[in-house]
Amino acid sequence: MADKSTEMRNTAGNYFKEGYNCAESIIKTFRPLVAPEFDESILRMFSGYGGGYGHAGCSCGALASSIAVIGMLKGRESAQGDRDTIYDLARQFHDRFEDRFGATCCRILNPHPYDSIEHLKNCLKITGNTAKMLYDYLTDKKLI
């Protein structure tokens, strides 16, 4: 049987294959684990993240939604709350992502035309591997 991080990779990849974008796939995979109290409609908040914010090619949606997952666990609830913890966790995951994939910008990570076979295959790999990396990161940091 596959380990949990591989299961998370496969789950996110399967959501992507079903037609969810990279960001939606990460949120659908992790919401039940980290924030089951959030309604499934939270997915709508991440629909515009695909393609680096609606095909603008900016920050990878899988990375952006991973930071949101970390925020679900360690984000602050008021302006008076400590922000250093979440900032450190977000930056560390960002850096881990950049080290793994060589960039954080969608258009650099995936230079193929949007929705082409090459583009979709590459996004599938990035989405699945980001989910695996996020699960491992959350476990390493003892957040789950």
C-alpha positions in Angstrom: 0.0 0.0 0.0 1.2 3.5 -0.9 2.3 5.8 1.9 0.2 8.8 2.8 2.2 11.4 0.9 2.0 9.2 -2.3 -1.8 8.9 -1.6 -2.0 12.7 -1.4 -0.1 13.0 -4.7 -2.4 10.6 -6.4 -5.5 12.2 -5.0 -4.5 15.7 -6.2 -3.5 14.2 -9.6 -6.8 12.5 -9.9 -8.7 15.7 -9.2 -6.6 17.5 -11.8 -7.5 14.7 -14.3 -11.1 15.2 -13.5 -10.9 18.8 -14.6 -10.1 20.8 -11.4 -7.2 23.2 -11.8 -4.0 22.9 -9.9 -5.1 25.1 -7.0 -8.5 23.5 -6.7 -6.9 20.1 -6.7 -4.6 20.9 -3.8 -7.5 22.4 -1.8 -9.8 19.5 -2.5 -7.1 17.1 -1.4 -6.1 18.8 1.8 -9.3 20.5 3.1 -10.7 17.3 4.6 -7.4 16.6 6.4 -6.6 20.1 7.7 -9.8 22.0 7.8 -12.9 19.8 7.6 -14.9 22.5 9.3 -14.6 24.6 6.1 -17.4 24.0 3.7 -16.5 22.5 0.3 -17.6 25.8 -1.3 -14.2 27.2 -0.2 -13.1 25.6 -3.5 -14.6 28.6 -5.3 -12.0 30.9 -3.7 -9.3 29.0 -5.6 -10.8 28.7 -9.0 -9.1 31.9 -10.3 -5.6 30.7 -9.2 -5.2 28.2 -12.1 -2.7 29.2 -14.8 -0.9 31.6 -12.5 -4.0 33.6 -11.7 -6.3 33.1 -14.7 -3.7 32.3 -17.2 -1.7 35.4 -16.3 1.3 33.1 -15.8 2.2 34.4 -12.4 2.6 32.4 -9.2 1.9 28.7 -9.6 -1.7 27.9 -8.3 -0.5 24.7 -6.7 2.1 26.7 -4.7 -0.4 29.5 -3.8 -3.1 27.0 -2.6 -0.4 25.1 -0.6 0.3 28.3 1.2 -3.4 28.6 1.9 -3.4 25.1 3.4 -0.6 26.1 5.7 -2.6 29.2 6.6 -5.6 27.0 7.5 -3.4 25.4 10.1 -1.2 28.2 11.4 -2.7 31.5 10.1 -3.6 34.2 12.5 -7.2 35.1 13.5 -6.7 38.8 14.3 -4.5 41.7 13.4 -2.9 41.3 16.9 -1.9 37.7 16.3 1.7 36.6 15.7 2.4 36.6 12.0 6.1 35.5 12.1 5.1 31.8 12.5 2.9 31.7 9.3 5.4 33.9 7.4 8.2 31.6 8.2 6.2 28.5 7.3 5.0 30.1 4.1 8.5 31.2 3.1 10.1 27.9 3.9 7.5 26.0 1.8 7.9 28.5 -1.0 11.7 28.0 -1.0 11.2 24.2 -0.9 8.9 24.4 -3.9 11.4 26.7 -5.8 14.3 24.3 -5.0 12.3 21.3 -6.2 10.9 22.8 -9.4 13.4 25.6 -10.2 10.9 28.4 -10.3 7.6 29.6 -8.7 6.1 31.4 -11.7 3.6 29.4 -13.8 4.9 30.6 -17.2 8.4 29.5 -16.3 7.3 26.2 -14.8 5.2 25.3 -17.7 6.1 27.1 -21.0 3.7 25.1 -23.1 0.5 26.7 -24.5 -2.3 26.5 -22.0 -4.5 23.4 -22.2 -2.2 21.7 -24.7 -1.4 18.0 -24.0 2.2 19.0 -22.9 0.8 21.7 -20.7 -1.7 19.4 -19.0 0.9 16.7 -18.5 3.3 19.1 -16.9 0.7 20.6 -14.6 -0.4 17.2 -13.6 3.1 16.3 -12.5 3.6 19.7 -10.7 0.2 19.4 -9.0 0.7 15.8 -7.8 4.3 16.4 -6.7 3.3 19.6 -4.9 0.6 17.7 -2.9 3.2 15.1 -2.0 5.7 17.7 -1.0 3.1 19.6 1.0 2.1 16.5 2.9 5.7 15.7 3.7 6.3 19.4 4.8 3.3 19.4 7.1 4.4 16.2 8.6 8.0 17.4 9.0 6.8 20.6 10.7 4.5 18.5 12.9 1.5 20.5 11.7 -0.5 17.3 11.0 
